[in-house]
Amino acid sequence: MAKAKQRLPKRTYLNRARILREQLVQLQVALKKVPFKVLLILAGPEGAGRGNLLNTLAEWLDPRGVETFSYHAPTDSERAHPPQWRFWHSLPGIGRIGLYAGSWYTETLREEARGKRALGHVVQEAGRIRDFEKLLADGDTLIVKVWLQLSKAAQGRRLRTLRADPATAWRVTDEDWHHHRIYDRLARTARLIRAKTDRPGARWAIIDAEDERARDLQVGQLLLARFRQQQRRVARLNRAGAPAAVRPLRPAGLRRLRALPLDQDLSEKDYDALREKWLGRLNRAVRAALAADRAIVFAFEGWDAAGKGGAIRRLTSAIDPRDYRVIPVAKPTVEEKHAHFLWRFWRDIPRNGRMVVFDRSWYGRVLVERLEHFCRGDEWRRAYQEINAFEHELTEHGTIVLKYWLHVSHAEQLRRFREREATPHKRHKMNAEDWRNRRKRADYEIAVGDMLALTDRENAPWHLVPADNKRYARLEVLRSASRQIEAALED
């Protein structure tokens, strides 16, 4: 049997730890002044000492800037949401450090150990994790991933030592011994997962965990080194030049928008005759979807005064109020500005059997935030892919995603603006920002065209609604929603 490795002398460890502790506290001070967060993910075989390492880091770091996370098997509520939902909920805020003893890797490794997942599923989950980490890293999150390496012999010695001491015997479970027996199989799976998820911005560092003192120092030093690299990266990105003129990325989207016929007409008599038919059909479709434990998400976008509110009110009039929520999306709060732009929308994604209607949505990233320069150029360009991945995560889980752009002509919008200003009970809807946005309509049309071209997908298609005639627009929303939900239930 191989002997245990020589441990770092205690005196040497204490001297180095004192210096490292001071450096880590200074890191936390600096972190309060930079626009990113830090995730330290610890993984490794049972007995590698993740718990002890976390305790050491908790002693070294100022606890006011640290959050610790550990994930167990998903709860019923978590299983009723898309898989990433629970991880988005626990991300730390800007300027803070999240310590992860268990992470999005935990359940995949645990289920593989129990023989419940085939290798192909492990590869699929690794791809999902890689995409999730890419989204976070691209969004100025520093991800430090550490695999605490422990040989099978060292693991066995550590488990036997813990079991032999009455004070620590409780720490060793039957599952720990099972993992020890299948050590080689788990090690192969772990190598596969690391290889599939090792990418720029989320690299794995393998640290020998047999010597606890050396292990702790190496993890602390790695955190410092990666933090300094991230500081330099963010500084480079923030030195970007002046915003460029607004030009279409995909002209086909702009052509599609401008080709939409806005002369649709529907009399009040015809509207009244058809409204009840489509309200009833929508009611049946929604009830069937919710009874089938499917979630429904509506996202409404459109020009100011295009009639989004009226369309939403007619839509929801067909649905039991206990089954849905309407989320009016305003400017992000200070807390929301300090998180990835999708974070605040993930919080409101409904569980299975429920429905949410977003009055404006995550598409603000590629519309108002793009044109008003509320984010960097690299951020809004990347957002198209991030939004597609977000919606794919929803629909893959079974959520039905319906997206609407309500389109009105330049002249009709002006008429409605003036009508609002002249009507006392509508005047509150108008402000200087509405007029300013109108003056930039040409730029907004380009942004809308790019949005349509780059995010219109089979799983989450865009519905373009001619809205110069409000009755026609409201009926079209009812018709298209009924048909898409019915089609989704037939798949």
N, C-alpha and C positions, 0 to 999 in steps of 0.2 A: 504494500500500500504506500502511495506517495506521501511524503511528509509535508506538514504545513510549512508555508513559506516563512522566512524570517520577517518579523514585524518591525515596522519603523519604531525606533526608540521613543519612549514617551516624552522625554525632555525635548528631543528634536521636533516631535509633533506639536507640543505645546508652544514652542517658540514660533513655528511656522503658522500655527493656527491663530496666534495673537495678531500677527501681521495681516493674515488673510481676513480675519474678522473686521479689522479696521477698513480694509479695502472694500469689503462687501457693503459695509454701512455707507461708505462714500458713494458706492454704486447706487444705493437706494436714494441718496440725496440727489445725485445727478439724474436719476430716472424720473424724478418729479418734474424735471424741466424739459424733457424730450417727449415727442408725440408717439410713443410706442409702449407696449406692454411686454412682459417676459413670461414665457411658459417654460418651466423646467420639468421635463417628463422623465421619470425614473422607471425603468423596466428591468427585468432579469429573472432568473430562476428563483424558486423559493429558497429562502435562507441567505439570499445575497445581501440582505440588510437594508432594504428600502426604508423600513420604519425607523431604524436607528439613524440612518443618514438624514431623514427628515427631522428627527429630533435635534440632531447636531445643527442643521441649517437653521432651525427655529431658534436655537440659542445664539447663533452668529448674526442673524438678521433682525432688524427692527420689526416686531410683529405687526405694527400698524400699517405696514406696506406689503404684507404677505397674506396670501390665502392658500389653504391646503385643501386638495381635493383627492377623493378616493372613490372609485365607482365599483358598485356591486352589480349583481344581476339586475336588469331593468325591471322597474315596477310596472304594474298594470297600466298606470297613467303614462309612463314613458313608452311602453309598447304601443300605445294608442296614438303616438305621434311618429313622424319620420325619425329614423335612427339618430340623426345629428341633433335633434331638438334638445336633448338633455345636455349635450356638450356646449351648445351655444348659450344655454342658460347659465352655465357656471364659469364662463370666461371672465377673468379679472379685468378691471378697468385700466385705462391708460395710466402709466406711471406706477403700476403695481406688479408684483411678482406672484405667479400662480405655481405652486408646487404640486405636482401630480404623482402620487404614489400608485394610483391606478388611473388609466386614461382610456382613450378610444381603442387602445390595443388590448385592454384587459379582457373584455368579453370574447374577442376572437381567440386569444390564446387559451382562455379557460374552457371554451366549448370544444376546441380542438383536443385539449387534454382529456376531455370526457368522451372523445370519439364521436361527437355529434355533428361534426362538420367535415365534409370532404375537402381535399386539397384545392379543388377548383373554387370552392366557396372562400377559402382563406385568401386565395389570389384576388378574388373579386373584392373582398373586404379591404385588402391592402390597397387596391386601386382607389376605393372610396376614401380611405384615410389619406392617401397621397394627395388627392384632389382637395380635401378639406384643409390639410396643412399648407398646401400651396396658396389657397385663398387667404389663409391667415397670415402667412409669411409675406405675401405680396402686399397685404394691407398693413404693413409695418408692425407685425407681431414678431418678436424674437422668440424662436422655438429652439430650445436646447434639449436634445434627446440623448439620454445616457442609458446604455445597456450595461448593467452591472454583471460582469462575467464571473462565473463561479464554476469550477470544474465539478464533475460528478463526485469525485473523491472528497473534495473540500465541502461540498454540500452535505454529503453523508456525515462527515465529521461534525459539522456545525449542528445538524439536526440531532445527532446523538448527544452532543454536549448540552444542548438545550433540554433534551428529554431527561438527562441524568440529574439535572438540578431541579429540585421541587419548586423553586421559585420561578422557573421559566418553562417547566414541562408543559404548561397549558398552551404555550405558543406553538407547539408542534401538533398538527392535526393529521388525521388519516389521509386527507387530501395531499398534504405535504409529502407524505411517504409514497403516495401514488405517483406524484410528480417525479419523485426521486427514481422510482422504478422505471418510468418511461422517459428518463432524462434525455437519452439520445434522440428519441423521436421528437420531443419538444424542442431540442436544440436545432434540429434540421428545420422545423417549422419557423422558429425564431429567425434563423439565418435567411430564410425565404422572405419573411415579412420585412426584415431590415433591408434586404436588397431591393424590394419593391417600393419601399417608402423612404429611401435615402436619396434626397434631392437637394439642390441649392435652396438655402433658406430653412431646411429642416434635416440637417445631416445628423447621422448617428455617431456618437462617440462611444467606443467600447473601453470600459475601465475595469481593471482587475479588482474584484471585491473581496479577495481572500484576506488582505490586510486592511482592516476597517479604518485604521488611521490614515494610511496612504490613500485609500479610496475617498475619504471625506475631503482631504486636501485637494485631490485631483478634480473632484467635482466642483469645488469652490473656485479653483483656478480656471477651469473651463468656463464657468459662468462669467467670470470677469473678462476673459479673452473674447468671448462671443459678444458680450455687451459692448465692448470697445469697437469691435467690427461693425456692429449695428449702428452705433453712433455715427461712424464715418459714412455709412451707407445712406442713412436718412439725411445727413447734412448735404450729401451730393444731390439727392433727389430734390431737396428744398431749394437748391440753388438754380433751379430750372429757369429759363428765360421767360420773356413776356408771352402771354397766350397768343396762339396763332389765330388767323382769321378763320371763321367757321366755314368749313367746306365739307361736302358730303363724303362719308366713307363708302357708302353703297348707294349710288344714284338711283338704283331700281326702287328703293323704298320711297324716295321723294316722288318719283313718277307715279307710283301706286297711290300715294296720298293725294296728289293733284288730279288724278284721274277719277277719283271717287265722285259719282254724280250726286250733287247736292240739291237737285230740283225735285226730289221725291215729295209727293204730296199725299195727304190722307185727311179726309174730311172728319169732322167731329162725329158725324153719324156713323161712318165706316169704322172709326176708331172704337166707338162705344160697342158696335156690333162684334168686333173681333177681340176686344180686350178681355172679356170674361172667358172666352174660349181659351186664350193663351195663358191667362192667369190660372185657370183650372189645370191645364196641361203642365205648367211649370210646377204647380203645387204637387201634382202626382209624381213628377220626376224627382223633385227634391225629397219628398217623403220616401220614395223608393230607395234613393241613394243613402239617406241617413239610416233607414232601416237595414240596409246592407252594410252598415258600419263604414261607409265612405265619408270622408270629409270633403267639403266644398269650399273653395277659395275664389272670390271674385276680386278683380283688380280693375278699378275704373280710372281712366285717364281721359284727358280731353282739354280743349281750349277753355279759358275762363268764360263763363256764361254759356257753355255748350249744353247745359242741362243735366249734368251728372247727378246732382242731388235729386231732381225730379225723377230721373230714370231709376235711381236706387230706391226711392220711396215706392214707386209702382212695383218694382221687383219684389221688395220685401213684404208688400201687402198680401202676397200670395203664400206667405210662409208663417208658420207658428212662431211668434216672437221668442218663445223659449228655446228655439233651435238655432238662432243666429245672433251675431253681433255685427254692428257697423262700426268700423274704425276710421274716424276722420284723421287723415295724416297731415300734420302741420310741420312747421320748421322743427328740426331736431333740437332737443334740449341739450344743455351742456353735457350731461352724462352720455347722451346718444352721439354727440359729436366726437366724444372720446372713445367710441367703439367702432367696429366695422359697420358700414352702412346697412348691412343686412341684419345686424343684431336685433334692432328694435322690431323688425318684422317677424323674425323667428319667434320672439316672445308671444306673438299673437296668433301664431298658426294654430288652427283648431285641432282638437283631438278627433278621433274617428267618430262619426255620427253627429258632427256639428258643422256649422257653416259660418264663415266670416266674410264680410264685404269691406274691402279697403277703398275708401274714397280718397283717391291718389295713393301711390304705392312706392315700391322700391325703384320704379322707373324714374323717379326724381333724380337719381344719380346721373342718368344719361340725358336728362332734359335740363331742369333748372340748375343743378349743380355743375353741369358741363358748361352751360352758357354764362352763368354768373360767376364762374371761377371759384366755386366753393370747394373744389377739390383739384388736385393736380391733373395734368393731362394724362399721365400714365394710369391714374386711378380710374377716370371715367372710361378710357379706352378698354381697360381690363374688365370693367363692370359688365359688359355684354356677356362675356364668357361666364362670369361669376353668377349672373342672373340666370343664364341657361342652366347652369349646374344646380342652382338653388331650386328652380322649378322642376328639374328632372328628379331631384331628391324627393320633392313633394309627390309628383305623379307616380314615381316608382313605388312609393309607399301606398298608393291607391287614392290619393287626394285628387279631386277634379279641379283643375285650374282654368278659370274663364277670365279672359282679358279683353277690355273694351277701350277703344279710342273713339270718343264722340267728336265728330268733325263738323265745324260750322264755317261758313264763308266769312271773309273779312268784313263784308258789308253787314251781314246778319249779326255778327258779334258787336259791331258798332251800334246797331239799332238797339240791341239788348243792354249794352252799357248805358246808353242814354235813357232807356226806359227805367233801368234800376235807379239811376240818379234822380229821376223825376217821381219815383214812387216811394213814399215815406217808409213803408214796411220792407222795402228792398234796398234802401239806400246803404244800409250797413254792410251790404255785400261788396261795395265798391271802395277801392282805395287807390292811392297813387301807384302802387305796384302793379295793379291791373293795367293801367294805362301805359306804364313803362314796358311791361311785357308785350303789350299790343304793338308798340313801336318796334319791337325786336321780332316781330312775327316771322319775317323771312328766315332769320337764324333758327327760330324754333321749328319752323317747317323742316329745315335740314336735319335738325336733331331728331324730330319725330320720324322722318324718313329712315334715318339710320337705325332707330329703335325698331321699326317695323321690319327692316331688312335683316337685322342681325339677331332678333329674338323671336321671330315667328317660327315656331316649331310645331311639329305634328302633335306632340304631347301637350302643348300649351299654345294654341294658335291665337292670333290677334283677330278680333272682330272689329272692323272699321264700320262705324255707324254714321250715315249721313244725318245730321242733326239740325239742319235749318228748319225743318218741320218737327216740332217737339213730339207731336203725337206719333209720327212715323218712327222717330228714334226710340221712343219708349216701347212701342210695339215690337220693333226689331230686336231690342234687348230681350224681351220676353220670349220671342220666337227662337232666337239663336241660343239662348240659355237652355231652353227646354230641349232643343235638338242635341246640343253637345252633351248634356247630362244623360239623356236617353242613350246616346251612342256609347258613352263611357260605360254604362251599365251592361251593354250588350257585348263588350269586348271580353 
